[in-house]
């Protein structure tokens, strides 16, 4: 699988995440048929910096932790973007993660 093609597939899924919802790197990888590639999904999110239409802030780890926050400009930008969508974050952890989780396998 060509890396750029994989990243574009990741971005396509990320663009589908509804406002006020989140998903995980692993859920996107699994939906793409590459369940062991959660880290590559993370690299794609990191590389999406210049793409304003890719809501990378809505992709977190499987436990709801903001593990990608250091790839955003400013110290709390990822958290601020999530909170602006009504998502509560405490200690880098999304509150009510199970209720806010969007599974691309069930939605797409």
HELIX and SHEET records of a PDB file:
HELIX    1   1 UNK A    3  UNK A   14  1                                  12    
HELIX    2   2 UNK A   25  UNK A   31  1                                   7    
HELIX    3   3 UNK A   38  UNK A   47  1                                  10    
HELIX    4   4 UNK A   48  UNK A   50  5                                   3    
HELIX    5   5 UNK A   56  UNK A   58  5                                   3    
HELIX    6   6 UNK A   69  UNK A   71  5                                   3    
HELIX    7   7 UNK A   77  UNK A   84  1                                   8    
HELIX    8   8 UNK A   97  UNK A  100  1                                   4    
HELIX    9   9 UNK A  104  UNK A  107  1                                   4    
SHEET    1   A 2 UNK A  23  UNK A  24  0                                        
SHEET    2   A 2 UNK A  59  UNK A  60  1                                        
SHEET    1   B 2 UNK A  89  UNK A  90  0                                        
SHEET    2   B 2 UNK A  93  UNK A  94 -1                                        
END                                                                             
